[in-house]
């Protein structure tokens, strides 16, 4: 039996949509330290997980590593909340401010899925079992709820050393490795309330590119509609609807809400059907 298990190869945890950089050829790296830094900063495969430093990083898969070196996970059979020692990492990191070195998840049970609930930044944390992390009034933390309510809402507080989670009652998620376990009743943020949240490097890099490209689109709504007409209609035989103040106001509102293309399509359909436009 032991020989059968010895043949099992452990591999890094991978997710759908991740690109693999294995081509079957070994690449010669002249400066390994600089290439590792470039890989992490540019979001290419090098280090697949990177630290969260903004609220926009809290969407999608997350790895909750406590400042003590333990990580938050669940038991697949009993849905119990666990906080065992994190798997050892091959990378070394200086232990500043009493924080342990970073590590990466090696099992799907180690990964949580964050989802923003409102514009204020309130979020939920869903385990791989499909249950949500919750905390009641006295600070008892569970992971056995199938839907999101007030008890499953958490407000992240980003600090230089990590992230703290505040529950609906104003208390913080904490872990005491000396015997207190995981609680949600800390009144202030200390080292025990700090979680070194990590998100996927590629996902963070893609989100940053999307934000950068959206900022570059500073065209007026009039120019956008004219370009759409040139692209989708016969320019010589088509007609351009006059732009009134109300029309421009509606298009600007649609652009802000992210439905500009839908509004332009409605205007083109009206031009075709109404000869008085």
Phi, psi and omega in degrees: 000320181294326179294327178294318180289332181291338180277350181283127181261129176274136181234164177293148179291130181235157183234160179297134179096348179285142178266142179260139181257017180274119182244001181086356179243141177277134179258135179273122181251121182286323180229094186298323184293318180291324180293325178294321179293318178297321181296320182287322183285328182269352177079022176265161181304121180193297167236118187284343181235140181223160184292144176280131178227009178207158181296332180291345179276355188271007176266129177100196184298135180226151177238117185263099180255121181284158181296341180276353182100000175268161180228150184276127180211181181227161174268124186295328184275317186257354183060024177282148178273129183235157176216068181281175176295135182292149177300144183293145180253146179283344181272147178254146181212139180293135183273090180266148177057027177076013182269148181278161178297156180286154174218170181241153179294144179242358180216151181296336178291344180276351189255136175248157179245117179269146178216127178289136181257334180205177182289340181287347178107357177300139186219167174241157178235115181252132179280170179293343177282352181093357180266154184257146177285130183223160177217130181269189187293328182269001175096011178282123183258130180227170175220064185224016180259136182269348181226165183263127175225193179301324181289339181263008181264133180231142177251112180285138176241111185272124176242172179297324184271351180161205183235137173249149181246124179255130181275184184293344181258011176082008178258164188248148177288126185224158176224126179245108184286351180278355177143348181284335178074202182267123181227169177230043185232016179287134184275340180217171183264120174229196182294327181288343181262003182266128176241129179272083184291138176233142176239172180289130183300315182296319180295319179295320180294318180295320179295322178294322178294321179296318179294322180293320180290326179291329178289331181286339182279081182254022179289151176286159181293333178293314179296323180296318180291320178298320178294323179294323179293318178299326184279323191252350181230163174287116189295321182290320184265349181280166179240149178253123180289140180295144181265110173267169181298322180293324180296313180296322179296319179293320179293320177297321178294319179294322178296321179294326180275356178082020180234039182294317180299323178294318179294321178294322178296321177297321180292319179295321179295325180289324177298321181290327188263338185244113184284348180270000179283000000 
